[in-house]
């Protein structure tokens, strides 16, 4: 074991993330609790920026979401919007990396 690894081990304390951690994490943020956004997949190849989209229960649902029908509409202007609430469960999923696809939150919660 190298000296660097030994020093690193002295400072890394394995700890299971609990609801108390989630509450502490959330206490650093101010804003709306009735809605949250999620980072879009890949960065824009031209700008290098990554977009975010609001989490909606109806996102891409056939017969409900206009985006599924390939209509150009902003989610904020959608008559079918039904935003997901930011909950402790969502925060825990984010902190623990609960999804196999490395997405930070579960789309069904």
C-alpha positions as CSV (number, residue, x, y, z in Angstrom):
1,X,0.0,0.0,0.0
2,X,1.4,3.4,-1.0
3,X,1.8,6.3,1.3
4,X,-1.0,8.2,-0.6
5,X,-3.4,5.3,-0.2
6,X,-2.7,5.2,3.5
7,X,-3.3,8.9,4.0
8,X,-6.5,8.7,1.9
9,X,-7.8,5.9,4.0
10,X,-7.3,8.0,7.2
11,X,-9.7,10.6,5.8
12,X,-12.4,8.5,4.1
13,X,-15.0,7.3,6.6
14,X,-17.4,4.8,5.1
15,X,-20.9,5.8,6.1
16,X,-24.4,4.7,5.1
17,X,-26.5,7.6,3.9
18,X,-29.6,8.1,6.1
19,X,-32.7,10.3,6.1
20,X,-30.8,12.6,8.4
21,X,-28.1,13.1,5.7
22,X,-30.9,13.9,3.2
23,X,-32.4,16.5,5.5
24,X,-29.0,18.1,6.1
25,X,-28.3,18.1,2.3
26,X,-31.7,19.7,1.6
27,X,-31.2,22.4,4.2
28,X,-28.5,24.0,2.0
29,X,-31.1,24.7,-0.7
30,X,-33.9,27.3,-1.0
31,X,-36.6,27.2,-3.6
32,X,-39.8,25.4,-4.6
33,X,-40.7,22.0,-3.1
34,X,-43.6,21.5,-5.5
35,X,-41.4,20.8,-8.5
36,X,-37.9,19.7,-9.4
37,X,-35.8,19.3,-12.6
38,X,-33.5,16.6,-13.8
39,X,-30.4,16.9,-16.1
40,X,-31.0,15.9,-19.7
41,X,-28.9,13.1,-21.1
42,X,-26.0,14.3,-23.3
43,X,-24.6,17.8,-23.6
44,X,-25.4,19.8,-26.7
45,X,-22.6,19.0,-29.2
46,X,-22.4,22.7,-30.3
47,X,-22.4,24.4,-27.0
48,X,-21.3,21.7,-24.6
49,X,-24.0,22.7,-22.2
50,X,-26.4,20.2,-20.6
51,X,-30.1,21.1,-20.3
52,X,-32.6,20.3,-17.5
53,X,-36.2,19.4,-17.7
54,X,-39.0,19.6,-15.2
55,X,-40.1,16.3,-13.8
56,X,-43.7,15.6,-14.8
57,X,-46.0,12.6,-14.2
58,X,-47.3,12.9,-17.8
59,X,-43.9,13.3,-19.6
60,X,-43.9,11.4,-22.8
61,X,-47.2,9.5,-22.0
62,X,-49.0,8.6,-25.2
63,X,-52.3,10.5,-25.6
64,X,-51.4,12.9,-22.8
65,X,-48.0,14.6,-23.4
66,X,-47.9,16.8,-26.5
67,X,-44.1,16.0,-26.8
68,X,-45.1,12.4,-27.5
69,X,-47.1,13.6,-30.5
70,X,-44.0,15.6,-31.6
71,X,-45.7,18.9,-30.9
72,X,-43.3,21.8,-30.1
73,X,-44.5,23.1,-26.7
74,X,-42.7,24.2,-23.5
75,X,-43.5,22.1,-20.5
76,X,-44.4,25.4,-18.7
77,X,-47.1,26.0,-21.3
78,X,-48.5,22.5,-21.4
79,X,-52.2,22.1,-20.3
80,X,-51.4,18.5,-19.1
81,X,-48.6,19.4,-16.8
82,X,-48.6,17.6,-13.5
83,X,-45.3,18.3,-11.9
84,X,-43.6,15.8,-9.5
85,X,-43.0,17.1,-5.9
86,X,-39.6,17.2,-4.4
87,X,-39.8,14.7,-1.5
88,X,-37.4,13.0,0.9
89,X,-37.6,9.9,-1.2
90,X,-36.4,11.7,-4.3
91,X,-33.5,13.3,-2.3
92,X,-32.5,9.9,-0.9
93,X,-32.5,8.3,-4.4
94,X,-30.3,11.2,-5.6
95,X,-27.8,10.8,-2.8
96,X,-27.6,7.0,-2.9
97,X,-27.6,6.6,-6.7
98,X,-30.6,4.3,-6.4
99,X,-31.0,3.6,-10.2
100,X,-29.0,1.1,-12.1
101,X,-28.8,3.4,-15.1
102,X,-26.9,5.9,-12.9
103,X,-29.8,8.3,-13.1
104,X,-30.1,10.2,-9.9
105,X,-33.8,9.7,-9.3
106,X,-36.5,7.3,-10.1
107,X,-38.9,8.5,-12.9
108,X,-41.8,6.7,-11.2
109,X,-41.6,8.4,-7.8
